[in-house]
Amino acid sequence: MVEQEIWKIITNQEWRELYKNLYIVADIKRKRLEWIGHVVRMDQGRTDKKIFESKPEGSRRRGRPRLRWLEDVEKDQWEKVKRWRYKAVDRENGRR
């Protein structure tokens, strides 16, 4: 006999209680910054670095351009971290 699962919509308050008041959005933004710093410091031969620095050629579709991941990260940190690429390369000073 197969037991049916009951799905429930969880409120924001229930999520906070479940994860002990962690702010998931802030954690995601922090992890994105950690990853982008890691990619900036990678060797030039790594595939991740090549993709990050690539400039696609050709024409784009009509309409509003899609939001790129890098633009989203820069928007998150626009007021907090100026010149983030230089700070990412200088790892010791960038952590402050």
C-alpha positions in Angstrom: 0.0 0.0 0.0 1.4 3.4 -1.0 1.3 6.1 1.5 0.3 9.5 0.1 2.4 12.5 1.1 0.7 15.7 2.2 2.3 18.9 0.9 2.0 22.0 2.9 3.0 25.6 2.0 5.5 26.8 4.6 5.4 30.4 5.6 8.6 32.5 6.0 8.3 32.4 9.8 8.2 28.6 9.7 11.3 28.6 7.5 13.1 30.8 10.0 12.1 28.6 12.9 13.1 25.5 11.0 16.5 26.9 10.1 17.1 28.8 13.3 16.6 32.3 12.0 19.1 32.0 9.2 18.5 34.4 6.4 18.8 32.2 3.4 19.0 35.1 0.9 21.9 36.7 2.7 23.6 33.3 2.8 23.2 32.8 -0.9 24.6 36.3 -1.6 27.6 35.6 0.6 28.2 32.2 -1.1 28.0 33.9 -4.6 30.7 36.4 -3.5 32.9 33.6 -2.2 32.6 31.7 -5.5 33.2 34.8 -7.7 36.4 35.5 -5.6 37.5 32.0 -6.1 36.9 32.1 -9.9 38.8 35.5 -10.2 41.9 33.9 -8.5 41.9 30.8 -10.7 44.6 30.0 -13.2 43.9 31.3 -16.8 43.7 27.7 -18.1 40.8 26.6 -16.0 37.5 26.1 -17.8 35.5 28.0 -15.2 37.8 31.0 -15.6 37.6 30.8 -19.4 33.8 30.8 -19.3 33.7 33.6 -16.7 35.8 35.9 -18.8 34.4 34.9 -22.2 32.6 37.4 -24.4 30.0 35.6 -26.6 29.9 36.7 -30.2 26.9 37.0 -32.5 23.6 38.7 -32.4 21.3 38.6 -29.4 17.5 37.9 -29.3 15.0 40.7 -29.5 13.6 42.1 -26.3 15.1 42.8 -22.9 18.5 41.3 -22.4 18.6 38.5 -19.9 20.1 39.3 -16.5 23.5 37.7 -16.2 24.8 36.0 -13.0 27.6 38.5 -12.7 25.3 41.5 -12.9 23.2 40.0 -10.1 26.3 39.6 -7.9 27.5 43.1 -8.7 24.0 44.5 -7.8 24.1 42.7 -4.5 27.4 44.3 -3.5 27.2 47.7 -5.3 27.2 49.8 -2.2 29.2 47.4 0.0 32.2 46.4 -2.0 33.9 48.7 -4.5 36.5 47.3 -6.9 35.7 43.7 -5.9 37.9 42.2 -8.6 41.0 43.8 -7.2 40.0 42.8 -3.6 39.4 39.2 -4.7 42.8 38.9 -6.2 44.4 40.4 -3.1 42.9 37.7 -0.9 44.3 38.7 2.5 43.0 42.3 2.3 39.9 41.2 0.5 38.6 39.3 3.5 38.3 42.4 5.5 
